[in-house]
C-alpha cells in the first residue's frame, strides 16, 4: 500500500525503500505480523499528526460522567430533605449521576428501615428527571443508591 503519487503494488523491501527515498518520504510498517509485512510510503510526521488529531476528536466526543453525592442522616427532617432534594434535581438536570446515601453513626444502624424509606422517597420524588440505577443497598455504615439522569 502506498500514498502520495507512488505506484500501488507489491515490492521487495529494497525496492520500496528506494522508492520512498526517491520521493523523500518514509517507509512505514503498517502490519508487521502479516505475511508479507504491509508497509506504506508516506510522510510519517503528517501521519502522526493526523493520528493525534483523530484521537483528540474521539476523546472530545466522549462524554465525561460526573458523580455528585448527597448525604442524609437516618432521621433527616423535612426542611433538610427538601433542601437536599432541590440540589439533587439541579445535579440531575446538569447531567450528572447522583449518589445518594444515608450515613449511620454509632447505634443509629438500628434505623436502617428509615434510611431505606428516605432513599426510596427521594427516588420517587425524582422519577420525572432521573431513573434509579441501583436500589438502596447497605454497605458497612452507609446505605447507597444511584440515580442517573433521564435522556432528553
N, C-alpha and C positions, 0 to 999 in steps of 0.2 A: 504494500500500500504506500502511496506517495502523495505529495502535495506540492503546491507552488510550481506549476508548469513542468513537472517531471513526468516522463512517460510511465504509465502504470504497467507493472509486470513483475515477474519473479526473477530476482537477480541473485548472483552469488554475493557473499558478504563483501569481497574485494571490489566488485563492480558497483555495488550500492554505495560503498564508502567513497569510491572515486567520483560517482555522480554527485553525491552530497557535497564533496569538496569543490567540484566544478561550479555548482550552483551557490556556493558559500552558505550552505545550510547544514543542519545537524542530522545525523542518522540516529533515530530514537527507537529503542526496542519496546514494542507495544505489549506483546505477549510472549515472554521467553519460554514458556512451557509448551507452546505449540510446536508441531514438527512439520516443516522447518519453522524456526522462530520468526514472528511477524515484526517487521521494522517499518518505520515511516520516515520519510525525508521531510523535515520541516524546520522552522525556526523555533528552537527549544525555549528560548526566553518568552516568545509570544505564546507558545503552548502553555507554559507555566502560568503566565499572566491570565490567560483565558480560563484555565482550570480554577485558579483562585477566585476569579470573578464569578464563575458558576457556583462554586461552593458558598461564596458570600451571599449570593442571591437566594440560594436554597435555605441558608441559615436565617436570612431576614424574613422569609416567608413562613418559617415555622413559628408556631405560637408558643409563647412562654406562659406556663401556668403558675400563677401565684396562689399561695395558700394563706388565707387570713384566719386568725384564731380569735375565738370569743370564749371567755371563761365564765362559768357560772358557779355558784355555790349551791349545795342541795336545797337550801332554804332561801333562795333569791326572791325578794319581794317584787310586787307588781311594777313599781316605777323603774327599778333597775332592769327588770326583764324587758320592759318597753323600750328603754334606752338602748340596751344591747341589741334588741331586735331591729331597731332603726339602723344601727351600724351594720348589722348582718345584711339588711336589704341593700344598703349602699355598696357593700363589698360585692354582692352577687350582681348588682346592676353594672358594676365596673368590669365584670367578667372574671372575678377571682373565685377560687374554690373556698369554701368555708369549712373550718374545723371547729365545731362547737363541742365544748367539753365541760363536764361538771367535775370539779376537783373536791375530793372528800378529805377533810383534815381529821386526824385523830379518830375518835369514835363516831364521827358523822357517817361512816361507811354503812351504819345501820339504816340510813335514809336512802339507800340506792334506788328504791322504787320511786321516791320523789324526784331523784335526778333523772331517771328514765322518763317519767311523766313530763318533766320540764323540757327535755330534749325533743320528745315526740310532739309536744305542744308547739315548740319552735318550728319543727319540720312542717306541721300542719299550717302554721301562720305564714310560712314562706313558700308553700307549694305552688303559688302562682308564678314566682320568679326563679325558683330553684327546685331541683329534684334530689331526693335522698340517695346518696351513693352508697352509704354504709349505715345501717341502723345502729342505734346505740349499743356499744359493747363496753364491758368493764375490763380495763387493762390496769392492773395494780390499783392505785388510788384514784384513777380517772375513768370516767365513762365518756367515751368519744363517739361522735357522729360526724360524718362528712356529708356536705351538701354541695352540689355543683350547679352552676347557673344553667338555666334553660336557654337553648339556642333561639335567637330571634328570627 
